[in-house]
Amino acid sequence: MKTIWHSLDVSLDTLNELGENTMGAYLGMEFTEIGPNYLRMMMPVDHRTKQPYGLLHGGASVALAETVGSMASALIIDPEKQMCVGMEISANHLRAVKEGYVHAIASPLHIGATSHVWDIRITDDQHKLICVSRLTMAILAKR
């Protein structure tokens, strides 16, 4: 399968280094796999990501979805000529999680010249679907 990425020179270490000193790093997010047409990351379900009932906070799931989808768009564009910014995100929370990790995979639904749309599926450690998200990114020319 042909890759969708602009450069094949990207490593998981590089992606995780880019996330240092960000909300993603504070929440414990970590990129775990780069496929030919998808990007995967995980996040712990712990004191940083739970709401008062002890369940994974929906906002933490949305932050995970936006982080993985935004980075996926950033890997497609030409960073010398373009930048990408989030336009819209939606999420449906399907199942509660109390512990372990959640795993997000971003796959493209649309890769256009001025927008990207990502399908992000978040599962628990038992591969049960806990959240589905759709992220739209605007692709802008650098000035």
Backbone hydrogen bonds, N-H to C=O, Kabsch-Sander energy under -0.5 kcal/mol:
donor,donor_aa,acceptor,acceptor_aa,energy
4,I,36,P,-2.1
6,H,75,L,-3.1
7,S,75,L,-0.6
15,L,11,S,-2.2
16,N,12,L,-2.7
17,E,13,D,-2.1
18,L,14,T,-2.0
19,G,15,L,-1.0
20,E,17,E,-1.5
22,T,19,G,-1.0
25,A,19,G,-0.7
26,Y,22,T,-2.1
27,L,23,M,-2.4
28,G,25,A,-1.2
29,M,24,G,-2.9
30,E,42,M,-2.3
32,T,40,R,-2.4
33,E,40,R,-1.5
35,G,33,E,-0.5
35,G,38,Y,-2.5
39,L,106,A,-1.6
40,R,33,E,-2.7
41,M,104,A,-2.3
42,M,30,E,-2.6
43,M,102,V,-2.2
45,V,100,G,-3.0
46,D,44,P,-0.9
49,T,46,D,-1.6
50,K,46,D,-1.2
51,Q,55,L,-2.9
54,G,51,Q,-2.5
56,L,97,V,-2.5
57,H,49,T,-3.2
60,A,57,H,-0.7
61,S,57,H,-1.6
62,V,58,G,-2.1
63,A,59,G,-2.4
64,L,60,A,-2.3
65,A,61,S,-2.5
66,E,62,V,-2.8
67,T,63,A,-2.2
68,V,64,L,-2.4
69,G,65,A,-2.4
70,S,66,E,-2.5
71,M,67,T,-2.1
72,A,68,V,-1.8
73,S,69,G,-2.2
74,A,70,S,-2.3
75,L,71,M,-1.6
76,I,72,A,-0.6
76,I,73,S,-1.2
77,I,73,S,-1.8
81,K,78,D,-1.5
82,Q,78,D,-2.7
83,M,140,L,-2.4
85,V,138,A,-2.1
87,M,136,T,-3.2
88,E,136,T,-1.5
90,S,134,R,-2.0
92,N,132,V,-2.8
93,H,91,A,-0.5
94,L,92,N,-0.7
94,L,130,I,-2.8
95,R,130,I,-1.4
102,V,43,M,-2.7
103,H,123,T,-2.7
104,A,41,M,-3.3
105,I,121,R,-1.9
106,A,39,L,-2.9
107,S,105,I,-0.5
107,S,119,D,-2.5
109,L,117,V,-3.4
110,H,117,V,-1.7
112,G,115,S,-2.8
116,H,137,M,-2.1
117,V,110,H,-2.5
118,W,135,L,-3.0
119,D,107,S,-3.1
120,I,118,W,-0.6
120,I,133,S,-2.9
121,R,105,I,-2.0
121,R,119,D,-0.5
122,I,131,C,-2.9
123,T,103,H,-2.5
124,D,128,K,-1.9
127,H,124,D,-2.0
130,I,122,I,-3.0
131,C,122,I,-1.7
132,V,92,N,-1.9
133,S,120,I,-2.7
134,R,90,S,-1.8
135,L,118,W,-2.1
136,T,88,E,-3.0
137,M,116,H,-3.1
137,M,135,L,-0.5
138,A,85,V,-3.3
139,I,114,T,-2.4
140,L,83,M,-3.1
140,L,138,A,-0.6
142,K,81,K,-2.9
